[in-house]
């Protein structure tokens, strides 16, 4: 699970395995996204108090940002 709080993804780096489900939960008062340059992560806007989940399908290191607030950065490592 990844929590979005105070304009940060927490944890900043998360390690998971192929087939795991990853959930982003937004605790901020405004929407965020989680989008990587590789097509592995592409969330819709995640509203305040809402969550979005995805099943991880491929191995690799995936840096992602909030497209609405590009200074928010994190990494998903899939083994």
Phi and psi in degrees as GROMACS dihedral restraints (atoms count N, CA, C in turn):
[ dihedral_restraints ]
;  ai    aj    ak    al  type     phi  dphi    fc
    3     4     5     6     1  -119.4    20    10
    4     5     6     7     1   129.2    20    10
    6     7     8     9     1  -104.1    20    10
    7     8     9    10     1   134.0    20    10
    9    10    11    12     1  -101.4    20    10
   10    11    12    13     1   114.9    20    10
   12    13    14    15     1  -152.0    20    10
   13    14    15    16     1   136.2    20    10
   15    16    17    18     1    56.0    20    10
   16    17    18    19     1    40.8    20    10
   18    19    20    21     1    62.7    20    10
   19    20    21    22     1    32.1    20    10
   21    22    23    24     1  -139.6    20    10
   22    23    24    25     1   148.7    20    10
   24    25    26    27     1   -88.3    20    10
   25    26    27    28     1   128.3    20    10
   27    28    29    30     1  -128.8    20    10
   28    29    30    31     1   118.9    20    10
   30    31    32    33     1   -77.3    20    10
   31    32    33    34     1   160.4    20    10
   33    34    35    36     1   -70.8    20    10
   34    35    36    37     1   -28.9    20    10
   36    37    38    39     1  -129.9    20    10
   37    38    39    40     1   129.9    20    10
   39    40    41    42     1  -129.6    20    10
   40    41    42    43     1   133.0    20    10
   42    43    44    45     1  -107.5    20    10
   43    44    45    46     1   127.9    20    10
   45    46    47    48     1  -136.4    20    10
   46    47    48    49     1   179.2    20    10
   48    49    50    51     1  -115.6    20    10
   49    50    51    52     1   154.7    20    10
   51    52    53    54     1   -54.3    20    10
   52    53    54    55     1   134.0    20    10
   54    55    56    57     1    96.9    20    10
   55    56    57    58     1   -15.3    20    10
   57    58    59    60     1   -71.3    20    10
   58    59    60    61     1   153.7    20    10
   60    61    62    63     1  -100.5    20    10
   61    62    63    64     1   130.1    20    10
   63    64    65    66     1  -112.3    20    10
   64    65    66    67     1   133.2    20    10
   66    67    68    69     1  -121.2    20    10
   67    68    69    70     1   130.8    20    10
   69    70    71    72     1  -102.9    20    10
   70    71    72    73     1   126.9    20    10
   72    73    74    75     1  -119.1    20    10
   73    74    75    76     1   124.4    20    10
   75    76    77    78     1   -93.2    20    10
   76    77    78    79     1   113.9    20    10
   78    79    80    81     1  -103.1    20    10
   79    80    81    82     1     1.4    20    10
   81    82    83    84     1   -79.2    20    10
   82    83    84    85     1   169.6    20    10
   84    85    86    87     1   -86.9    20    10
   85    86    87    88     1     1.7    20    10
   87    88    89    90     1  -139.3    20    10
   88    89    90    91     1   163.1    20    10
   90    91    92    93     1   -72.2    20    10
   91    92    93    94     1   157.3    20    10
   93    94    95    96     1  -141.0    20    10
   94    95    96    97     1   168.9    20    10
   96    97    98    99     1  -130.8    20    10
   97    98    99   100     1   168.7    20    10
   99   100   101   102     1  -134.9    20    10
  100   101   102   103     1   108.3    20    10
  102   103   104   105     1  -138.1    20    10
  103   104   105   106     1   128.5    20    10
  105   106   107   108     1  -100.9    20    10
  106   107   108   109     1   159.7    20    10
  108   109   110   111     1   -69.6    20    10
  109   110   111   112     1   -31.8    20    10
  111   112   113   114     1   -81.2    20    10
  112   113   114   115     1   151.2    20    10
  114   115   116   117     1   -71.9    20    10
  115   116   117   118     1    11.3    20    10
  117   118   119   120     1   -69.0    20    10
  118   119   120   121     1   -34.9    20    10
  120   121   122   123     1  -125.4    20    10
  121   122   123   124     1   122.8    20    10
  123   124   125   126     1  -154.3    20    10
  124   125   126   127     1    88.1    20    10
  126   127   128   129     1   -84.4    20    10
  127   128   129   130     1   156.9    20    10
  129   130   131   132     1   -76.5    20    10
  130   131   132   133     1  -178.3    20    10
  132   133   134   135     1   -63.6    20    10
  133   134   135   136     1   131.9    20    10
  135   136   137   138     1  -103.7    20    10
  136   137   138   139     1   108.5    20    10
  138   139   140   141     1   -70.1    20    10
  139   140   141   142     1   167.1    20    10
  141   142   143   144     1   -58.3    20    10
  142   143   144   145     1   128.8    20    10
  144   145   146   147     1    77.4    20    10
  145   146   147   148     1     5.4    20    10
  147   148   149   150     1  -106.5    20    10
  148   149   150   151     1   166.8    20    10
  150   151   152   153     1  -131.4    20    10
  151   152   153   154     1   159.5    20    10
  153   154   155   156     1  -140.1    20    10
  154   155   156   157     1   136.5    20    10
  156   157   158   159     1  -124.9    20    10
  157   158   159   160     1   154.0    20    10
  159   160   161   162     1  -145.6    20    10
  160   161   162   163     1   150.5    20    10
  162   163   164   165     1   -92.7    20    10
  163   164   165   166     1   129.0    20    10
  165   166   167   168     1   -76.3    20    10
  166   167   168   169     1   125.6    20    10
  168   169   170   171     1  -108.3    20    10
  169   170   171   172     1   -19.0    20    10
  171   172   173   174     1  -140.6    20    10
  172   173   174   175     1   151.5    20    10
  174   175   176   177     1   -76.6    20    10
  175   176   177   178     1   154.7    20    10
  177   178   179   180     1   143.3    20    10
  178   179   180   181     1   178.1    20    10
  180   181   182   183     1  -105.7    20    10
  181   182   183   184     1   125.3    20    10
  183   184   185   186     1  -123.8    20    10
  184   185   186   187     1   105.2    20    10
  186   187   188   189     1   -79.0    20    10
  187   188   189   190     1   136.3    20    10
  189   190   191   192     1  -139.3    20    10
  190   191   192   193     1   162.1    20    10
  192   193   194   195     1  -135.4    20    10
  193   194   195   196     1   169.1    20    10
  195   196   197   198     1   -90.6    20    10
  196   197   198   199     1   118.5    20    10
  198   199   200   201     1   -68.2    20    10
  199   200   201   202     1   -19.9    20    10
  201   202   203   204     1   -83.6    20    10
  202   203   204   205     1   -23.2    20    10
  204   205   206   207     1  -140.5    20    10
  205   206   207   208     1    77.7    20    10
  207   208   209   210     1   -61.0    20    10
  208   209   210   211     1   -10.5    20    10
  210   211   212   213     1   -77.9    20    10
  211   212   213   214     1   -12.4    20    10
  213   214   215   216     1   -82.6    20    10
  214   215   216   217     1   115.5    20    10
  216   217   218   219     1  -133.9    20    10
  217   218   219   220     1   149.0    20    10
  219   220   221   222     1  -158.2    20    10
  220   221   222   223     1   179.0    20    10
  222   223   224   225     1  -139.8    20    10
  223   224   225   226     1   136.3    20    10
  225   226   227   228     1  -112.1    20    10
  226   227   228   229     1   121.7    20    10
  228   229   230   231     1  -107.3    20    10
  229   230   231   232     1   121.7    20    10
  231   232   233   234     1  -113.2    20    10
  232   233   234   235     1   120.6    20    10
